[in-house]
Amino acid sequence: MMISPLKLPQEVYRHDVWRLCISCIISDKVKLECLFKHFPTPEDVLQVKSSELGSLMSTSFNVIDQIKNFTEEYTSVEWDVQHIRRSLGDHVGDVYDIFIKNKWRDTKPNDENLKKVLRVAKEIRKGRPTRTKCTRRIQH
């Protein structure tokens, strides 16, 4: 699956399950890049104190706790889509199915951004030009 013109973080991190799931917890691209720059692996995140993560990312401790809890579970459990849905919800399960398992033809997400990504992917597969709010017609 190609990256759509929307360039969602989930599209960018589709080759790494941990980063993909973290990108569903943190939707801010700048904070994601900051996290992955300083703590590129799950093991790095587990070694840092929650207070240090919170200061670095300027985000709430609820989000930091969710990142730490998810990362701890991620490193200790064999992951599949059912486990992801139980731990992080259906949205993240849909993201996993679309971007990791490449089941974008069969997934029916409720999330509007994911629906847009799937529409773009289907149009690309059909060889049609895509139209999204972030693309403009260029006049010569």
Salt bridges, closest charged atoms under 4 A:
ASP16 OD2 - ARG19 NE 3.85
GLU73 OE2 - HIS83 NE2 2.76
ASP90 OD1 - ARG85 NH1 3.39
ASP94 OD1 - ARG85 NH2 2.97
ASP97 OD2 - ARG85 NH2 3.08
ASP111 OD1 - HIS91 ND1 3.98
GLU112 OE2 - LYS115 NZ 3.39
GLU123 OE2 - ARG128 NH1 3.59
